[in-house]
């Protein structure tokens, strides 16, 4: 799919057009570079769709590349989950899955090259000492006492570091740049550290691991990435990435005739504002804390903004893509209203989700004048927005369930549901008039008795009388038991921090719900609109073996759209 003039544009795409026009690059290749130390979240979905969308628009290539440089935090489980989530989001990387760990040998050879050029040295300072020598934004750093080791000594020590002759943390390889540089990232940053820890892919092959900042730009170079698209927190790291590649290229030539060989590829890094949502935290540390303290039930808990959690909640990839397109790409940090994300989900599910009737807090309703053993079937549309979705059969019998709050003994003005003597429409079925309400010893209504109008089949009065209220219901004889989980925002504060208290009502579990029989066929991940309630999704983990479990995805109420009309 080539570049189209009618496509929406942004500063990233304008930069790319300039690069192609100037001949800086003759193609486009982007990547999404997750660290496999946690699940990805909605903020990462934005990053995926920026990089993949750019590649798509310019007919380029898109890589999925894992920055697996820290074996103490990375697991194959996260690699597998991220691959699955990125595929689910719709980004097509084909067989282009890469790992930083596959480039360890090349990175090491380049590091030796910088040692030989006098641009890197082995340092014996501890981590605390390095920090104290580094200085501050207002005070320059101090040179390490090991900064002036000879090339020969540095090369010998570095090779011995690789062979495993020193304990963890005993030495690091640092770039020799400038300890007075105004950018703290440029003050002789560490390139390698010693860790006698097996790697999830490389096993025990290495005990010397590259630092993220050393590896990141080199991975892009090796893969031929033209445009390295990153969030704004990497803007201050860009000079360091450029320095590393320029240092390697020093003495190299385009044709390889120089003393160090051919020039290596130099990507262009462009930064964009990361995604921030109100009522939401995007912190891996906070996710780990919430899971560890039992506040949420795993990293795929539907209250978390992880892609796994959103999928389990019933969010669709199409809705997330639409959300990413709507918020656009900016250079300035801002907070997006989570209601916009919910609006996109609601719009998508309105078009695609099948309708169903579910009674979440059941109250028995007996139609006294309906034949006791009779059962009728009615045709109900699966989705009024999609005629191709067809219809389903729903059963009607003498005993039904309705919502408990669809009856009031002393209703307020404007209440159009059941009350003594009132008449309502049962969706797809008949008109019924409320009669007696039976109560328990405490005065709670436990059963309603009504009469129906046999001539009102389909819910229309034959004499044209107006009935304002329409209720959903399920046949007691055919109803299926289900568990329904009502999710709300995890935080009550608009701008929560990692210390903010969680919403105590973020999850309400209803165990005794009654749903129509067609939902017995629901598969994990299937989405529905429960009439008059909300959109729901069959839980991907617990909906199985005859047990029906539905998660509330998003309410029917659209606060974001209403706000836009003010």
Phi, psi and omega in degrees: 000113185277176180293132180244138183289339182274355182285145175299147183239175180198177186295329179294312180295327177293319177299318181295319177301318179297317181296321179289320181293324183279346182087006177302319174226150177251011182200176177233130174220121180241176180206159167246120189247071181288152168270128183279056181242006179187173174281152178277157184234187186299329176295323177290331177299322176299314181297319178301313186284338172291308183292315180291320180298321178296312179301319180296314184294329184255015178063031184260194180250155180226127180252146165257116187230123182270126176273074186263069184256356181236095187292347181284343186238354190253144182221151177298329179303319179288323177302310182298318182293320181292318177303314181297317182292319180293320175299315182298323179295341176104005179280123184262105178254003177055233178260016185270066174253122184233161181225136176303325183296337176287347181255008185304318183293316179297318178298319180297317180297321177294324178296317176301322179299318179292326175298314181295330179277358182077018183256005177211150182214155176273130183240137181260003180295145174286169180300319179294322179292319177302318180297318181290329179283343190289332183084193181227182178297333181255352181232134181290159177277176179242146178294141172295143176295349180257008186292334186256023172301153180287160177303318182297316181293316179299317182295319179297313181295319181297318178293324177290328173300316179296323182286353176086026183279351184237151180285167179306134174077359185292324183213156172227158169261128182239148174283140176266099184241275184193112182284357176251006183300138179296336176269113185301333179296340184266000183275080177045062183291153176290140177252325181221146173228156181269125176216111178276071184226131178293146180265145185295342177243327185264355180063225182265018184295329184236143168235006180237115187241139180288145173287154184304314184293328176290318187282324195301306181293329180289325175300314178300320181295314181299321184277355181073028178296129179273319184231110181269101187264118188229161174281166193299335182294347179265002181299318180288347178269343183302317178301326179289316177302316179295320181298316181301312182292320178296323180293321177293321182285346179298124181089356177265161180227162182298326183263001178082012182277350180287173184293341183249003178099201185281153172301143174265158184294140180242104179290168171250127179262134177230131184256151177222162180289136178285168181273128172236129179245140174291158182061017188221141170250146180241049186244121176301320180298320179292321177301314181299319179294317181296320178291314182298326181272001178076013178291321174237163189254065177103166183287350175257018176299132183297350177276347178269151180275017174294153178299321178298320179292318179294321177298315181294330179285339179112005175294148181254155178297322181297321180293321179293321176298316179298319178300314180298323178290322182292321183283340176069194182235129183223167177259353186248132177295138176209168179249123181270139177290124180298340178297333176292319176299316179295324177299315180296321178295315182297317179298318180293314183290330177300326180278331193244335187280137174288148177274152177204160178253130180220135179252113188274328178231087195288143169229128182291134175235124180251125177269095192301323185265014176267137181308135191298322184254009183278144174226130175244157174241140178239148174274129178237134180291140180283326179200110181296342178277350185221091181304331181290348181288343175078200182229170176224164179263134172237142185264145178234135180216183186294324181252129184232170168241137170234172178289140181301322182275011173269010175226133174224133181287323178233081187287150174283170178297138180088005178273117186248021177259202185282137173206166183308120177085356182275161180237136179225168177260131170270119187314127177072354191243260187226169168272137177231147178246134185282134177244246186280146173243118178273141183235157175272184184298336181269000179089010179274137178290126181243346181199135176253146174241130183227171171236151181244159177261106183301336182277359185257026182305134185092352176093014181247132180284130182293334181267005177080009181294149184269128176236118188277324187272137174232126183246150169268164188196168169219149177289127181299323182291332186248356183295151178245136178288143180211154170258133181236131181249120182260110182261140172234179178302141181288333181237146179267340179278139180295323180239072184291150172250180179292348180259358184293141176290152180272158178289117181295342180255025182293341176217124172240125182254122177254118188268335190249041180282154178239125183235158182295155190296333182298337182286353172296338181271357183296136178256155178308131180096345178294142182247149183215154164258114172280114189307132178071003181247283188185183172267141183226160180226136174293124187299134184286344183255313191257348180277093184192167175053041177083355178267123181262121180227124182237135178257135175288125182273305181200147181287168176283336181288133184247088183290327183291313181297321179296321181296325181291338183274350183290000000 
